[in-house]
Amino acid sequence: MNHADTPQPGIRRVTEAAVLSAMAHPFRARLIDALKVDGPSTASALSQRTGQAVGSVSHHLKVLAEVKLVEEVPELARDRRERWWRLVDAGWKWTTSDFADDPVAATVAAAAESAHFNRQVARTHEWLDNHDEAGEWVDAAFATQNWLHLTPTELSELSVEIVALLQRWHDRPTDDGVERQPVLVYSRGFPSQP
């Protein structure tokens, strides 16, 4: 078994094109990010967070729920009208090879990967365009790259280690009264030539 196929706690292996299609929508991706950063939330709170109408937020949450990316959390509601939502999984993983037998699904998988990457690039550009106003965050932020000589199996092992490291930092206690900001960390590894 390839290390990339090894189940990681809380990481869902996506093999359905409908899930990727739901994730690729820019606003739904933003809702997923908000739930990842803030934890369970109501449509009203997500509306305030994103500046979108509550009705639009509710519609997109229902689409995400249909593909089991989010779920309702009724135990958090204070009354029958209030609806809370949370992510079902801590993260997701897919490869385009999982969809090789279905050209339409393969196109959806490639589009989802491209949309995900474009969001990362857009956020990086936003940071670079505005980081002069970020105070101490300027010195704390980092970018890194390395040229490694790896086999596909070794690259899969590296992926598992990086995901586990980021998950450990995500899961650590943060209720110590210290003010923290959401920080985006992303990494990619792929064969290339200088």
VOPAGU-2260 file (C-alpha; in pm, 1 decimal, decimal comma):
REM VOPAGU-2260
SITE   aa  ch    i         X         Y         Z
SITE  MET   A    0       0,0       0,0       0,0
SITE  ASN   A    1     125,4     344,7     -95,3
SITE  HIS   A    2     166,8     579,5     203,6
SITE  ALA   A    3     -61,3     827,3      27,3
SITE  ASP   A    4    -337,5     567,7      54,5
SITE  THR   A    5    -284,6     518,0     427,8
SITE  PRO   A    6    -582,6     661,2     614,2
SITE  GLN   A    7    -494,7     963,8     824,3
SITE  PRO   A    8    -713,7    1044,5    1122,9
SITE  GLY   A    9    -984,2    1294,4    1030,5
SITE  ILE   A   10    -876,6    1314,2     664,3
SITE  ARG   A   11   -1145,8    1199,1     422,5
SITE  ARG   A   12   -1042,3    1037,6      94,5
SITE  VAL   A   13   -1269,8    1196,5    -168,4
SITE  THR   A   14   -1362,3     969,5    -457,0
SITE  GLU   A   15   -1689,6    1130,8    -569,5
SITE  ALA   A   16   -1694,6    1404,9    -832,5
SITE  ALA   A   17   -2000,9    1564,8    -668,4
SITE  VAL   A   18   -1798,3    1630,8    -352,2
SITE  LEU   A   19   -1517,4    1795,4    -548,7
SITE  SER   A   20   -1766,9    1999,8    -746,3
SITE  ALA   A   21   -1923,6    2126,9    -424,0
SITE  MET   A   22   -1580,8    2209,5    -277,7
SITE  ALA   A   23   -1461,0    2389,7    -591,2
SITE  HIS   A   24   -1729,3    2658,9    -577,4
SITE  PRO   A   25   -1550,9    2975,0    -454,0
SITE  PHE   A   26   -1809,5    3075,5    -194,4
SITE  ARG   A   27   -1853,5    2721,6     -60,0
SITE  ALA   A   28   -1474,6    2695,8     -31,4
SITE  ARG   A   29   -1484,0    3018,6     168,7
SITE  LEU   A   30   -1752,0    2875,5     400,0
SITE  ILE   A   31   -1540,0    2563,8     452,4
SITE  ASP   A   32   -1243,5    2785,5     540,2
SITE  ALA   A   33   -1453,6    2991,0     785,0
SITE  LEU   A   34   -1576,9    2675,1     959,4
SITE  LYS   A   35   -1220,4    2541,5     972,9
SITE  VAL   A   36   -1091,3    2865,8    1127,7
SITE  ASP   A   37   -1382,9    2951,3    1359,2
SITE  GLY   A   38   -1533,8    2610,1    1431,7
SITE  PRO   A   39   -1909,7    2542,9    1436,6
SITE  SER   A   40   -2120,1    2839,0    1334,2
SITE  THR   A   41   -2468,1    2950,2    1234,0
SITE  ALA   A   42   -2567,2    3075,1     890,3
SITE  SER   A   43   -2616,6    3420,8    1046,0
SITE  ALA   A   44   -2262,8    3428,1    1187,1
SITE  LEU   A   45   -2122,0    3300,2     856,7
SITE  SER   A   46   -2321,7    3569,8     678,4
SITE  GLN   A   47   -2158,1    3836,8     895,2
SITE  ARG   A   48   -1814,0    3676,7     847,5
SITE  THR   A   49   -1842,1    3664,3     467,9
SITE  GLY   A   50   -2064,2    3964,9     394,4
SITE  GLN   A   51   -2310,8    3745,4     205,1
SITE  ALA   A   52   -2687,0    3720,6     256,4
SITE  VAL   A   53   -2807,9    3464,5     510,3
SITE  GLY   A   54   -3024,2    3297,3     244,3
SITE  SER   A   55   -2722,6    3248,0      18,5
SITE  VAL   A   56   -2515,6    3108,9     305,9
SITE  SER   A   57   -2797,1    2867,9     400,6
SITE  HIS   A   58   -2828,4    2746,7      41,2
SITE  HIS   A   59   -2455,7    2676,5      11,8
SITE  LEU   A   60   -2446,6    2503,9     351,4
SITE  LYS   A   61   -2724,0    2271,9     231,8
SITE  VAL   A   62   -2523,6    2190,6     -82,6
SITE  LEU   A   63   -2220,8    2108,3     134,4
SITE  ALA   A   64   -2438,9    1898,5     364,3
SITE  GLU   A   65   -2575,1    1697,5      70,4
SITE  VAL   A   66   -2222,2    1573,2      -3,3
SITE  LYS   A   67   -2144,4    1527,9     366,8
SITE  LEU   A   68   -1881,9    1800,8     394,5
SITE  VAL   A   69   -2076,5    1978,7     669,7
SITE  GLU   A   70   -2340,7    1864,0     913,5
SITE  GLU   A   71   -2588,7    2022,3    1148,3
SITE  VAL   A   72   -2502,5    2040,6    1518,2
SITE  PRO   A   73   -2845,8    2063,8    1685,5
SITE  GLU   A   74   -2702,3    2033,0    2036,7
SITE  LEU   A   75   -2550,9    2382,5    2001,3
SITE  ALA   A   76   -2882,9    2548,5    1917,7
SITE  ARG   A   77   -3042,5    2765,0    2185,6
SITE  ASP   A   78   -3387,4    2730,0    2030,3
SITE  ARG   A   79   -3565,4    2545,7    1747,6
SITE  ARG   A   80   -3497,7    2821,2    1494,3
SITE  GLU   A   81   -3121,2    2831,8    1539,4
SITE  ARG   A   82   -2917,9    2595,7    1316,2
SITE  TRP   A   83   -2549,8    2532,4    1379,0
SITE  TRP   A   84   -2313,4    2375,6    1124,9
SITE  ARG   A   85   -1969,8    2214,2    1146,8
SITE  LEU   A   86   -1724,7    2038,7     919,0
SITE  VAL   A   87   -1760,2    1661,6     909,5
SITE  ASP   A   88   -1387,1    1601,6     852,6
SITE  ALA   A   89   -1066,3    1781,4     948,0
SITE  GLY   A   90    -946,5    1769,2     587,4
SITE  TRP   A   91    -981,2    1604,0     248,7
SITE  LYS   A   92    -753,2    1426,5       7,3
SITE  TRP   A   93    -800,7    1325,4    -354,2
SITE  THR   A   94    -594,7    1241,2    -657,4
SITE  THR   A   95    -694,6    1284,1   -1018,2
SITE  SER   A   96    -601,8     918,3   -1078,5
SITE  ASP   A   97    -902,6     817,6    -865,6
SITE  PHE   A   98   -1120,7     958,4   -1144,7
SITE  ALA   A   99    -925,5     828,5   -1447,9
SITE  ASP   A  100   -1206,4     592,3   -1558,5
SITE  ASP   A  101   -1459,0     876,3   -1587,5
SITE  PRO   A  102   -1352,3    1166,0   -1814,1
SITE  VAL   A  103   -1619,9    1400,7   -1675,3
SITE  ALA   A  104   -1521,9    1323,8   -1315,0
SITE  ALA   A  105   -1152,1    1360,4   -1406,5
SITE  THR   A  106   -1228,7    1707,3   -1545,5
SITE  VAL   A  107   -1410,6    1797,6   -1222,1
SITE  ALA   A  108   -1114,7    1671,0   -1014,7
SITE  ALA   A  109    -867,4    1874,3   -1220,1
SITE  ALA   A  110   -1089,2    2184,4   -1193,9
SITE  ALA   A  111   -1120,8    2141,2    -816,2
SITE  GLU   A  112    -742,7    2111,3    -780,1
SITE  SER   A  113    -693,2    2418,9    -998,3
SITE  ALA   A  114    -952,2    2621,4    -802,7
SITE  HIS   A  115    -789,4    2518,8    -473,4
SITE  PHE   A  116    -446,3    2625,0    -599,6
SITE  ASN   A  117    -581,3    2954,2    -737,9
SITE  ARG   A  118    -726,4    3038,3    -393,8
SITE  GLN   A  119    -385,2    2970,8    -236,2
SITE  VAL   A  120    -212,4    3193,8    -492,2
SITE  ALA   A  121    -472,6    3470,5    -446,7
SITE  ARG   A  122    -422,5    3465,7     -70,2
SITE  THR   A  123     -45,5    3477,7    -118,2
SITE  HIS   A  124     -79,7    3778,1    -350,2
SITE  GLU   A  125    -308,2    3949,2     -97,8
SITE  TRP   A  126     -46,9    3894,4     175,1
SITE  LEU   A  127     237,8    4020,9     -41,4
SITE  ASP   A  128      38,2    4328,0    -146,9
SITE  ASN   A  129     -56,7    4420,6     211,5
SITE  HIS   A  130     209,8    4277,6     442,0
SITE  ASP   A  131     368,9    4617,5     510,5
SITE  GLU   A  132      79,1    4683,9     749,5
SITE  ALA   A  133     115,7    4351,7     934,2
SITE  GLY   A  134     359,2    4457,3    1207,6
SITE  GLU   A  135     534,2    4167,9    1379,9
SITE  TRP   A  136     370,8    3920,2    1141,0
SITE  VAL   A  137     610,1    4033,9     865,2
SITE  ASP   A  138     906,6    3876,0    1044,3
SITE  ALA   A  139     708,5    3569,7    1152,4
SITE  ALA   A  140     576,1    3481,8     805,0
SITE  PHE   A  141     783,2    3244,5     594,7
SITE  ALA   A  142     818,9    3094,6     251,5
SITE  THR   A  143    1037,3    2798,6     174,3
SITE  GLN   A  144    1120,4    2565,2    -104,4
SITE  ASN   A  145    1360,0    2277,5    -140,8
SITE  TRP   A  146    1478,2    2054,9    -421,3
SITE  LEU   A  147    1472,1    1694,1    -304,1
SITE  HIS   A  148    1555,4    1370,8    -483,5
SITE  LEU   A  149    1265,1    1136,4    -406,2
SITE  THR   A  150    1078,9     833,6    -530,4
SITE  PRO   A  151     698,3     847,9    -554,4
SITE  THR   A  152     679,9     644,4    -232,4
SITE  GLU   A  153     913,2     886,6     -53,0
SITE  LEU   A  154     708,4    1184,5    -172,3
SITE  SER   A  155     396,9    1013,6     -33,2
SITE  GLU   A  156     575,1     958,5     299,5
SITE  LEU   A  157     677,7    1325,4     309,9
SITE  SER   A  158     317,0    1426,6     242,7
SITE  VAL   A  159     192,2    1216,8     534,7
SITE  GLU   A  160     455,2    1368,6     766,7
SITE  ILE   A  161     373,0    1727,5     664,4
SITE  VAL   A  162      -1,7    1674,3     705,2
SITE  ALA   A  163      54,5    1513,8    1047,6
SITE  LEU   A  164     275,6    1804,9    1157,6
SITE  LEU   A  165      18,2    2064,1    1052,1
SITE  GLN   A  166    -261,5    1864,8    1217,0
SITE  ARG   A  167     -61,7    1850,4    1542,1
SITE  TRP   A  168     -29,7    2229,9    1538,5
SITE  HIS   A  169    -400,1    2263,3    1455,2
SITE  ASP   A  170    -509,7    2030,9    1737,5
SITE  ARG   A  171    -295,7    2178,7    2017,6
SITE  PRO   A  172    -475,4    2363,5    2298,8
SITE  THR   A  173    -516,1    2736,2    2233,2
SITE  ASP   A  174    -735,2    2836,6    2526,3
SITE  ASP   A  175    -448,5    2995,8    2722,7
SITE  GLY   A  176    -567,3    3354,9    2676,8
SITE  VAL   A  177    -299,0    3437,8    2419,0
SITE  GLU   A  178    -434,9    3625,5    2116,3
SITE  ARG   A  179    -384,5    3431,7    1793,0
SITE  GLN   A  180    -469,7    3507,7    1430,9
SITE  PRO   A  181    -567,9    3261,8    1158,0
SITE  VAL   A  182    -256,4    3168,3     958,6
SITE  LEU   A  183    -265,2    2990,2     623,3
SITE  VAL   A  184      12,4    2735,1     573,8
SITE  TYR   A  185      24,0    2539,0     252,8
SITE  SER   A  186     283,1    2320,6      90,8
SITE  ARG   A  187     308,3    2136,4    -237,3
SITE  GLY   A  188     545,0    1871,8    -361,0
SITE  PHE   A  189     564,6    1753,5    -720,2
SITE  PRO   A  190     822,0    1642,2    -976,9
SITE  SER   A  191     982,8    1933,4   -1160,6
SITE  GLN   A  192    1303,6    2051,3   -1320,3
SITE  PRO   A  193    1499,7    2371,4   -1247,6
